[in-house]
Structure formats: structure tokens, C-alpha cells
């Protein structure tokens, strides 16, 4: 079932499809292609994860590692999996053809 695949493999599917130029042209209309996008977000894809770790350590001390680990497991599963999977299962379709809904 496609929603199960979205649930468990959501972030992986997005990373694979993000390399597809046709998909970017079709679904990326109106999204920014400015300096910050090209030079910060695209060049430093792990920066946000590192900043989150630093924030957790500053706020919570050593237990921040545990909190950060839970967040790293939680975000891909719920953001790309549950929310996206639920949206596709209720809409009866998929955003990308490779999910074969």
C-alpha cells in the first residue's frame, strides 16, 4: 500500500525525487531560487540538524542528546510519513508517480 510506503520511507522518497529535474520543474513553480537557497540550504543540508543538537544541549544539558535523538526519529516518521501518508490515503492519490498509488 502506498500510504505504508510513504509512512516508513517518506524522507528517502523525497531525497530520491528531489534529484529528478522534471519533478522540480513541475512542482517547484513559485518556490524560491535565491541566494540563500543556493548557497546555504542546498550547500549545508545537515546544518539544521547540527543547530538543533546545539540548541538541545544548551537548553537541556547532556540529556539534550536523548531529546535530539528522539527528535531525529520523530521528524522523518511523522512529518514525511504520517502527515504525508495520511494526506495521500485520504485524497486517494499521490504527489509523485513513483509511489504507484
Backbone as CSV, one residue per row, in Angstrom:
resi,resn,N_x,N_y,N_z,CA_x,CA_y,CA_z,C_x,C_y,C_z
1,UNK,0.842,-1.186,0.000,0.000,0.000,0.000,0.886,1.247,0.000
2,UNK,0.505,2.216,-0.766,1.321,3.419,-0.945,1.462,4.219,0.338
3,UNK,0.391,4.328,1.132,0.495,5.120,2.357,1.471,4.484,3.342
4,UNK,1.607,3.166,3.344,2.593,2.500,4.194,3.995,2.839,3.716
5,UNK,4.180,2.869,2.414,5.493,3.236,1.878,5.811,4.689,2.219
6,UNK,4.836,5.576,2.094,5.041,6.978,2.473,5.360,7.083,3.958
7,UNK,4.697,6.274,4.774,4.882,6.317,6.221,6.294,5.944,6.622
8,UNK,6.826,4.867,6.077,8.114,4.358,6.517,9.302,4.851,5.687
9,UNK,9.059,5.269,4.457,10.155,5.674,3.576,10.018,7.099,3.069
10,UNK,9.222,7.921,3.740,8.910,9.262,3.242,10.124,10.118,2.941
11,UNK,11.046,10.248,3.889,12.198,11.120,3.662,13.103,10.563,2.571
12,UNK,13.239,9.249,2.513,14.062,8.642,1.465,13.449,8.907,0.091
13,UNK,12.145,8.792,-0.003,11.464,9.039,-1.271,11.637,10.492,-1.708
14,UNK,11.552,11.406,-0.766,11.745,12.817,-1.098,13.160,13.088,-1.584
15,UNK,14.161,12.520,-0.937,15.554,12.741,-1.352,15.802,12.188,-2.762
16,UNK,15.230,11.034,-3.053,15.377,10.451,-4.388,14.696,11.335,-5.428
17,UNK,13.473,11.728,-5.153,12.705,12.509,-6.124,13.242,13.924,-6.272
18,UNK,13.913,14.444,-5.256,14.484,15.794,-5.335,15.574,15.897,-6.385
19,UNK,16.104,14.772,-6.826,17.130,14.759,-7.873,16.526,14.737,-9.275
20,UNK,15.221,14.569,-9.369,14.522,14.488,-10.641,14.164,15.902,-11.114
21,UNK,14.823,16.361,-12.155,14.624,17.714,-12.662,13.186,17.956,-13.113
22,UNK,12.574,16.980,-13.738,11.196,17.146,-14.216,10.234,17.398,-13.051
23,UNK,10.434,16.700,-11.957,9.590,16.891,-10.777,9.798,18.289,-10.197
24,UNK,11.053,18.729,-10.130,11.344,20.060,-9.601,10.707,21.148,-10.450
25,UNK,10.752,20.975,-11.754,10.140,21.963,-12.646,8.627,21.960,-12.468
26,UNK,8.029,20.776,-12.405,6.575,20.668,-12.315,6.033,21.154,-10.977
27,UNK,6.633,20.735,-9.864,6.095,21.040,-8.541,6.811,22.185,-7.840
28,UNK,7.925,22.647,-8.395,8.681,23.705,-7.754,8.315,25.101,-8.230
29,UNK,7.298,25.214,-9.069,6.882,26.515,-9.586,6.526,27.454,-8.423
30,UNK,7.140,28.608,-8.413,6.829,29.600,-7.382,7.670,29.478,-6.116
31,UNK,8.507,28.455,-6.042,9.370,28.329,-4.866,10.644,29.148,-5.092
32,UNK,11.247,29.600,-4.016,12.408,30.478,-4.185,13.618,29.776,-4.793
33,UNK,14.309,30.492,-5.627,15.604,30.059,-6.159,16.534,31.251,-6.008
34,UNK,16.758,31.630,-4.753,17.539,32.815,-4.469,18.886,32.446,-3.839
35,UNK,19.639,33.453,-3.445,20.976,33.251,-2.906,20.976,32.321,-1.703
36,UNK,20.089,32.534,-0.756,20.088,31.726,0.467,19.750,30.263,0.155
37,UNK,18.874,30.052,-0.792,18.518,28.684,-1.199,19.716,27.976,-1.825
38,UNK,20.399,28.644,-2.761,21.533,28.041,-3.461,22.776,27.905,-2.588
39,UNK,23.045,28.893,-1.760,24.315,28.936,-1.039,24.271,28.460,0.401
40,UNK,23.111,28.422,1.006,23.031,27.961,2.390,22.281,26.637,2.482
41,UNK,21.026,26.625,2.112,20.212,25.415,2.273,20.718,24.245,1.435
42,UNK,21.046,24.491,0.171,21.494,23.409,-0.703,22.914,22.957,-0.393
43,UNK,23.763,23.867,0.052,25.156,23.544,0.327,25.366,22.895,1.691
44,UNK,24.487,23.169,2.627,24.673,22.706,4.013,23.402,22.000,4.495
45,UNK,23.100,20.872,3.905,21.841,20.192,4.198,21.770,19.656,5.630
46,UNK,22.891,19.453,6.283,22.899,18.926,7.651,23.006,20.029,8.708
47,UNK,23.084,21.273,8.294,23.267,22.376,9.227,22.119,22.474,10.233
48,UNK,20.917,22.322,9.778,19.757,22.410,10.668,19.779,21.355,11.761
49,UNK,20.217,20.155,11.411,20.307,19.075,12.390,21.356,19.412,13.449
50,UNK,22.472,19.960,13.018,23.517,20.361,13.962,23.084,21.496,14.868
51,UNK,22.377,22.463,14.300,21.870,23.573,15.112,20.872,23.060,16.141
52,UNK,20.014,22.123,15.729,19.043,21.560,16.677,19.749,20.840,17.816
53,UNK,20.809,20.107,17.514,21.593,19.433,18.554,22.179,20.461,19.516
54,UNK,22.763,21.520,18.978,23.347,22.561,19.833,22.291,23.206,20.731
55,UNK,21.130,23.497,20.186,20.047,24.087,20.985,19.614,23.137,22.092
56,UNK,19.439,21.864,21.751,19.035,20.875,22.766,20.076,20.754,23.865
57,UNK,21.361,20.775,23.510,22.423,20.679,24.518,22.468,21.920,25.407
58,UNK,22.278,23.090,24.815,22.275,24.327,25.604,21.078,24.350,26.553
59,UNK,19.924,23.970,26.057,18.711,24.040,26.876,18.616,22.933,27.928
60,UNK,19.086,21.725,27.593,18.839,20.574,28.461,20.096,19.907,28.997
61,UNK,21.259,20.382,28.599,22.495,19.753,29.054,22.690,18.410,28.378
62,UNK,23.371,17.472,29.059,23.655,16.172,28.445,22.413,15.394,28.008
63,UNK,21.291,15.575,28.708,20.059,14.872,28.304,19.571,15.380,26.945
64,UNK,20.131,16.511,26.496,19.797,17.042,25.177,20.116,16.071,24.058
65,UNK,21.139,15.216,24.255,21.441,14.184,23.254,20.256,13.233,23.076
66,UNK,19.653,12.830,24.173,18.498,11.937,24.118,17.316,12.637,23.441
67,UNK,17.078,13.866,23.837,15.977,14.635,23.245,16.198,14.797,21.749
68,UNK,17.438,15.141,21.374,17.770,15.305,19.962,17.561,14.000,19.196
69,UNK,17.984,12.891,19.782,17.797,11.590,19.133,16.339,11.271,18.895
70,UNK,15.507,11.566,19.875,14.057,11.342,19.724,13.507,12.233,18.613
71,UNK,13.963,13.480,18.582,13.507,14.390,17.523,13.927,13.892,16.141
72,UNK,15.136,13.375,16.041,15.624,12.897,14.748,14.838,11.672,14.277
73,UNK,14.347,10.879,15.196,13.493,9.743,14.832,12.063,10.195,14.565
74,UNK,11.609,11.148,15.323,10.227,11.620,15.269,9.928,12.379,13.975
75,UNK,10.789,13.307,13.607,10.505,14.215,12.499,10.308,13.484,11.169
76,UNK,11.230,12.620,10.736,11.000,11.966,9.441,9.770,11.065,9.445
77,UNK,9.538,10.385,10.552,8.416,9.463,10.618,7.088,10.215,10.566
78,UNK,6.938,11.233,11.408,5.653,11.923,11.477,5.470,12.974,10.393
79,UNK,6.502,13.753,10.103,6.340,14.809,9.097,6.221,14.224,7.702
80,UNK,7.182,13.402,7.311,7.172,12.859,5.958,6.329,11.599,5.876
81,UNK,6.132,10.932,6.979,5.421,9.661,6.960,3.947,9.782,7.292
82,UNK,3.646,10.094,8.532,2.255,10.102,8.983,1.447,11.185,8.282
83,UNK,1.931,12.418,8.307,1.174,13.516,7.715,1.029,13.329,6.210
84,UNK,2.124,13.022,5.532,2.079,12.819,4.086,1.284,11.565,3.734
85,UNK,1.528,10.486,4.455,0.804,9.239,4.200,-0.690,9.388,4.410
86,UNK,-1.068,10.081,5.478,-2.493,10.305,5.742,-3.105,11.177,4.652
87,UNK,-2.369,12.189,4.233,-2.874,13.058,3.169,-3.083,12.318,1.870
88,UNK,-2.152,11.453,1.515,-2.287,10.711,0.273,-3.359,9.643,0.367
89,UNK,-3.517,9.037,1.525,-4.529,7.985,1.631,-5.930,8.581,1.643
90,UNK,-6.103,9.788,2.195,-7.431,10.394,2.214,-7.772,11.071,0.897
91,UNK,-6.741,11.531,0.174,-7.014,12.191,-1.103,-7.156,11.179,-2.235
92,UNK,-6.728,9.948,-1.979,-6.840,8.908,-2.991,-5.789,9.000,-4.083
93,UNK,-4.745,9.771,-3.848,-3.725,9.907,-4.877,-2.370,10.198,-4.284
94,UNK,-1.409,10.318,-5.147,-0.044,10.610,-4.732,0.456,11.829,-5.473
95,UNK,1.391,12.501,-4.851,2.009,13.642,-5.498,2.937,13.181,-6.601
96,UNK,3.676,12.108,-6.361,4.674,11.640,-7.303,4.280,10.279,-7.855
97,UNK,4.430,10.103,-9.157,4.004,8.895,-9.827,4.753,7.653,-9.343
98,UNK,5.998,7.800,-8.861,6.766,6.627,-8.497,6.217,5.930,-7.250
99,UNK,5.276,6.562,-6.532,4.708,5.906,-5.353,3.644,4.882,-5.756
100,UNK,3.241,4.912,-7.006,2.296,3.949,-7.575,1.051,3.728,-6.710
101,UNK,0.335,4.791,-6.491,-0.884,4.672,-5.674,-1.896,3.923,-6.453
